[in-house]
């Protein structure tokens, strides 16, 4: 996958989306793509609910005054939100805007729910569209109306919030690994520059085939930044007024786009069996009654998501469509299969056919179940190894720029100071992603030569 345009074209050809809708940055989810997206979000919802986050649903229309409450605390969203200033023909006295993210949507109501320390911690899960003023964008990666899954935590003190941040690094990481993105770099972002939305920001980034990194998820230790803006207070055990400490984390439809992008090959998408709406497609070669009957018998006997394809299009076109969609297994039923105990199975992950003898329906189920497990492991390994060769270790500041210009990610020792970070970024056409939170290595800062064990990364970001 060499370009965003190629990715967009494949999304359309595989009939996951249709981007011919005349609303800037928007697209239509077609049935197969919507099933794929819904399977992803169902898995994520269940995963995060196990961590104690209960799902809420808030209005998508947010009063302008809610946004104004935070304007002195964090960078304004005003220029990037979508405004609603009229109902019918009547101008609104106070405009609304469509939800860009959860803080201004939910924080103004929290004091109605939390009165004392007994009401804390409160952990809220949101699964809702995100509206930003995209003038273009790429479907699934950065587009209008992308769905986000967010966790917002309200805590009685900083220690409780910090513990939740540490736990969140694990369960966000586990979620990414489960959907084939375990190769994400987990870094602590630098906080210099504009007013920050958090005291500590953790980002998860992957190296893409497009010579840029892209963020898969983020995690924020907000401290009291939003608590001060929205007057988030409670009564402690001594009936004294205290300020809440907040955290949040989030990931979006983008993780699906990244998974599809990383796993694509020359034939189309490859999809993890866990996420694929159809795990096994049965294709009747001649569409005659005997072939269809056998296909249906086998499909109904399996405890997997199956489909029997009896489409009237030519066989090559049918094979091509299922391959573009990334269906993990294709079972081909033709004259040879009718006259023997052997079934032809096509593995989409390695694009190879294999013959499997069927002694019974139970043995057939065992065979395809084993293949699906193999495909899962193989694709996760493909994603984990994707672009590893594009991370280049450098020991001199001047080498960072060349690595980035070649479309790679520079890895280097870094003391973590703002002065060194700003100086490094002034020399490159890119940015420091942050310092690695998984690994350390003794060395000397690439800029000031002070001793450090921090590893940092720099790249161009999507």
N, C-alpha and C positions, 0 to 999 in steps of 0.2 A: 504494500500500500504506500504509494509514493506521494500522494497529495490529498488535500482536503476535498478537492473536486472529485477525485476517484472514489473517496469514501462516500461522499454524498450520492454519487451516481449508483454505487452498489446498494446503498440503503433503498433507493428507489427501485432498482432492478429486482432486488429480492422481495419487493413489496412489503417492506417494513413500514415505510412512510411514503407520503406523496407531498413533495415540497412546492407544488404549483399553486398554493393558496396565496391570494393577493393580500397578505398582511405581513409587513416586514418582519423578518426573523422568525416566522412561524411555519409550521408544517402540520399535516394531517397524520395522525397515527392510524395506519391500516390494521385490520384485524390481527394478522400474524404478529406484527411488531408490537401491538398493544398487549397481546398475550405474553410476549417475551418480557416487556417492561413490567407487567403486573406480577409475573412470577418472581422477578427480581425483587420488587418492593414487598411482596408477601414474605419472602425469605428474610429480608432486612427487618421488616416489622416484627416478625416472630423472634428474630435474633436479639433485637434491642429490648423487646418486652421482657425477655428473660433476664435482662439486666436491671429491671425495675422501672422502666419508662412506660407510663401509660399513655395511650394515644388520645389526643384532644383534637377537636376541629374548631377553628376560629373563623370569623368572617374574613373574606379576602379583601373587602373594602375597609380601609383604615383611615380614620379622620386625620386631616392634616395636622391637627393639634398634637396627636400622638407622636408624629415625626418631629415636631418642633421641640418636644420635651428633651430630646437627646442631642440637639444641634450644638450645644456648648460642650458636650462630652466626647463625641465621636465625629468623624468626617461625615458630612451631609450626604444623604442619598438623593437629594432633591433633583439633581441633574440627570439621574439615571433611573428614576421611577416613572411609572405610567400613571397619569393623572386622570381622574374622573371629576369633571366640574359641572355636569348637567344631568338632571334626571328628566327625560323627555325633553320638553322645551323650556323647562324651568332651570335657571342657573341656581346652583347650590350656594347657600350662605357660607358654608365651610366645605371646601373641596375634599374629596377622598383620593387616595391613591391605592393601586393594586399592590398586594403584598410582595416586597422584594426579598424579605427575610423575616425571621420571627420576632426579633426584639421589640420593635415598635408595635407589633401586632398583639403581643401577649403581655408585655411587662406592665402596661398601665392598669391591667385588671388584677394583678397578683395581690395587691393589698386588700382586695375584697375577700380573698381566700385565706391569706396567711395572717394570723393575729399573734400567735405565740410560737415559742420554740417547739411546741408539740406538733405543729403543722409542718415542720421541716425534718428532713429535706423533702422537697417537692421535685419530681422528675417528670418532665413533660415531653412527649413524643409528638412531633408534627410530621405529617406526610401530605404535602400540599404543593400546588404550583408556585413557581417563583417568577415574578414579572420584573424584568429590567428593560430599559429602553434600548434594546438591541436594534441596530440598523443594519441587518444582515445576519451574520452568524452562521454556524454550521450545525445542522440537526444533530441532536444527542450530545454534542460537545459544548456548544454555547448557542442557545437559541431561546426564543421567547416561549414562556410557559413551561419551561423545564420543571419537572417535579423534584422537590427536595425532601429528604428525610433528615429531620433535625432533632437533636436532644437538647433540652434546656434544663439545667439544674440549679435549684435555689437552695442555698445552704446557710446554716446558722453561723458558721465561722470559716476562716480561711483554711484551717486544717482539714475540715470535712470536705471542702471544695477541692483542695489539693489531692486528697485521697481519691476523689472521684475522677479527677483528671488523669491520675496514674492508672486507674482501672479502665478509663475510657480509651487510653492509648492501646490497651490490650484488646478490648472488644471491638473497637473500630478496626484494628489490625486483623483480628480474626474474621470479621465480615469481609474485608477486602481479599484476604487469602481464600476464603470459601468461594468467591466469585472469580477467582483466577488472577488476582492482582497482588499476590504476595511479594512481588518484586518491588513494591513501592518503597521509595526512600522515605524514611520517617525522620524529619528534621525539625529543629527549633528555628523558627523564622527570626531574622533580624528585625528589630522594631524601630529603627531610625526612620526619619522621613516625616510623613504626615502623621497627624494625631492617630494613635492606634485605637483599634476597637477592643484591645485586650492588653493585659499585662504580660501575657505569655501566649504565643501562638505556635501550634504544632501543625506542620503541613505534611501531607503524604503526596509524593510526586513520582511519576513514572516517566521513563525515557520512551518517546514514541518514535515511529519510523519517519516522522516529519521533521527531524532535526531540531525538535524542541521538547522540553519537558511539559507535562500537564499535571495539574493538581487533581488528585482523586478524592481527597477528603481533607477536612481541617478541624482543629480542636482549639478552643479558646479558654484560657483562664482569664475571665473578665474582671475578677476582683470586685471592687465596688464602683467601677466606671458607670455601669448602667443603673446600679442601685441608687447612686446619688442622683442620676438624671430622673429616675422614676420614683424616687422616694420609697424605696423598698425597705421597710422596717418591720420589726417584730418585737415582742416582749420576751425577755429571757426569764429564767427561773426566779430571778429576784425582782421580776416585774419592771426591769429597766429596759428602755428602748435601745435596740441594737440594729445595725445595718446588715442586710443579707449579703452574702457573697455568691456570685453567679458564675456559671460556666456554660459553654455550649459547644456542640460539635455538629457537623453536617456533611452529607454527601448527597449526590443527586443523580439524575438520569445520566449524567456524564460518565459514571462508572460503567454503565452498560456500553456507552459509545467507546470508551477506552478498551474494554474487554474485546469488543468486536474488532476494533482497529488493530490491536496487538496480535490477535489470533487469526486474522484474515490471511489467506494465501491467494495464489493465482486463480483459484476457482471460485472464491467468494469468502463468506464468513465461515468460521468454525465456532460452534457454541457448546459450552459445557452442558453435559446431560442434565444437570440439576436445573438449569435455566431454560432449556429448549422446550418450547410448547409441544413439540412432537419429538420423542426420543427415537422412535423407530418408524420409518415409513415403509409400507409394503407396496411394491410397484408390480402390477399385473402387466406382463410384457405384451400380451395380445388382447387383453381385456375380454377374454372369453369367460364363460360361466365357471368352468372348472378351476381356472387360475384364481378367479375372484373368490370362489368358495374356499379354496385352500388358504388364500391370504387372510380372509376374514376369520377362519378357524384359528389360525396361528395368532393373529392379532388379539382376538378375544381371550386367548389363553394366557396372555402375558400381563403381569402386574406393572406395566409401564404405559406411558402415554404413546399411543399408536395411531396411525392413520393408514387406510387402504386407498391408494391412488388409482382411480379408474378413469383418469382424465383422458379425453379423446385426442389431445395433442400428440405430436410424434414423440417417440421414446426419448430421443436425445434432448428435446426441450424439457421433458418432465424430469429427467435426471439432472439437467442443468439447474432447474429452479430449486430442487431440494438441496443441491450442493451449494448454491448461492446462499440459501437460508441457513446452512450449517447444521442440518439435521444429522445427529451423530451416526445413526445406522440406517442403511437402506437394504431391505430384503427384496430380492428380485425373484419373482415367481413366473416361470415360463414352462415350456414343454419339458425341459430337462428336469426341472424340479417336480413336475407332475409324475414323471416316470422313474423317479429314483428316491432314495431316502436322503438326498443331499440338497442343502439349501445354499444359495449364493448370497453372501452378505458383504456389503460395501461399507468400509470404515471411512468416514469423512475426515477424521483427524490425520490419517496417513494416506488417504486416497488409494486404498488397495482393496481388492476383492479377495474373499477367502471362501472356501467351501466347508460347510459344516454338516456332519451327518446328524439326522434327527432320529433318535431311538424312541423318543416319546415327547409329549408336550412339555413335561417337566424338565427333560434334559435340554430341550430347546430354550426354555426360559432361563435355565442355568447358564447356557452358553452366551445368550445375549446380555444377561445380567453381568457376567464376567467381562464382556467386551465393553459395556458402558462404564464399568469401574476402571478398566484400562484406559479408555478414552479420557475420563476425568483426570487421571493421574498424568497422562501424557500431555494434555492441553495445559494443565497447571504448570507442568515443567517447561513447556514451550513458552508460556507467559513469563515464568520466573527467569528464564534465560534470555528473554527477548531484550535485545539492545544492551546486554551486559558489556559487550565489547565496546560500546559507545561511551563508557565511563573511563576516562583517562586520568591517571595520577600524574600530577605535575609538581615540580619543586621550585619553580621560578615564576614570579608574578607575570612576566612577559609571555609565558607559555599559556596562560589561561585564555587569553584572547584568541590565540591560534586554534586551541581546542574547540572553543565555542564557534569560531568562524567555520570550522569544519563540520559543524552540526553535532558535536559531541558534548558531553558533560565533563567539566573539569573537577577533579577531586584533589584537595590539598589540605595541608595543615594550616590552622587558623586560630588565633588567640581569642577571637570572639568580640574584640573591642569595636566600638563604633568607628573610631578613627581609622583603624586598619580596613574595616569593611568599606567605608566610604571611599578610601583611597583606591582599594582594589576595583570597586565598581566604576570609578572614574576612568579606568584604563581599559574597560571592556565594553563591548556591545552586548550586554546581557546583565544578569544580576545574581547575587549570592542567594541561593535557595535557603540556606541555613546550615546548621551544624548537626551532624548525625547523632541520633538518639539511641542507636543500637550498638554502634561500634566506636571504639576509641583507638588511638594509636599515638605513641610517643613521637614527638617531632618538634620542629621549630616553625613558628608562624611564617608563612610565605611572604609576609610584608615586613614585619618588625623583627623577626628572628627570635622572639621570646619563646621559651619552652612551653609546649602545650600538648595535650593529648586529644584535642578536638580535630575532627575531620569535617571539612566543609565542602559544599558543592556549588558550582556556578554554571549557569546555562542561559539560553534564551527560553522564555516561558511562552506557552500557548496563550 
